[in-house]
Amino acid sequence: MATAGRDVLVAGVGMIPFTKPGQSAPYDQMGSEAIRLALKDAGVDYSVVEQAYAGYVFGASCAGQRTVYQAGMTGIPIVNVNNNCSTGSTALFLARQAIESGAAECVLAVGFEQMTPGAIPQLFTDRVSPFEDFDKICDELVEVELPLALRYFGGAGEAHMKKYGTTLADFAKVRAKASRHAAKNPFSVFRNVMTEEDVLGAQVMWPGVMTRPMACPPTCGGAAAILVSADFAKKHAIKPSVRIAAQAMTTDRPVALESKDMMELVGRDMAVRASKAVYEKSGVGPQDIRVVELHDCFAHNEVITYESLGLCPEGGAQKFIADGDNTYGGRVVTNPSGGLLSKGHPLGATGLAQCYELTHQLRGTAGERQVENVRHALQHNLGLGGACVVTLYEKAS
């Protein structure tokens, strides 16, 4: 949980269009271009950056240095970050801590990923998997044979269906909503609009539980943010319009394994605790939120996360969807970017891409995606195994 300290401002953000595997530039070029864009957006030179946190999951040691060095070789600390799918927001978390604690005045967070087609493989087969204990529970609860992520999140979706009466059509509505939002985002890997019927009629991955479009695609991309202190902003005549009001990072507790509940296995408890900590620190509640970028790696996880973040009551996701409260014209616009489902999910870049979208929403510069009357914006980024980062942004005074 973030402790009381100095204000942390988002001075600049940068992002490149996401692409399918095999169609991207090399990881270092994607990351360095995102850095260049973030520096330009902030109006500062790389020479004033005091620390850098580089997030990626699939890459060799010191890939962060390789990437950041293309912006400059100034001898600053560069920390490589790997926290599964929450890697990008973990880099942001560390950058925010450095500013808030007084360790630095201007910090770079960058995330990038160069992925391969298909399901994510287990790379190291000669040693114990970080998911070993989780896999045992998943094997007890899920009988279908599918790649790891599909079993976990499909199983969580199935658990939600059994407990609350959620239907496959509900997940399809969420996926169709993502496509409508992404159609207005030039950075999205998929911009084709799908109807609920299109999603339901697509290739079946798990009968009665999942069709192919309900799973996010492997993606390549890069995104970055420049965080600064208020003193630094004043000294360098920067006028940031976005402040990090609160941020929390959580990892698993015993309930993840002991509850024998697939929703807990994929991080529901982590999300509940992180969001509650953020609401408590900021004095802002879910009723005050008008826009959210949340971790919709599967349509199923978006549905579960509505409840975890308090956007609707427990068991209330189906009504939340049916009422259109998750999109424009409703109570809170979820994933105006198109989310992981349509924008794409380059693991190391995802958390910073969420930051990019919400920064522009708060600035009022999100174009066709702009949500009205935005004063606060919420970000949720989840990694199995596990870690969850929830961040609340607000308009800076």
Protein Blocks (a to p, Z undefined) as FASTA:
>chain_A
ZZdddddddfbdcddddddehiaccfklmmmmmmmmmmmmnopafklpmbdcdddfbdce
hklmmmmmmnocehpacddddehjllmmmmmmmmmmmmmnopambdcddddddddedjdd
dfblkbccfklmmmmmmmmmpmbdcdfklmmmmmmmmmmmmmnopafklmmmmmmmmmmm
mmmmmkbmblcdcdfklmmmmccfbghkacfklpccddddddddddddfklmmmnopacf
bdcfbdcdddddfklmmnopaklmnommmmmmmmmmmmmmnopafklpcbdcddffbfkl
mmmmmmmnopacehilmmmmmnopabghiabdghknnpjmlnopcfklmmmmmmmmmmmm
mnopnojmlcghiabdcdddddehiacddddddddZZ
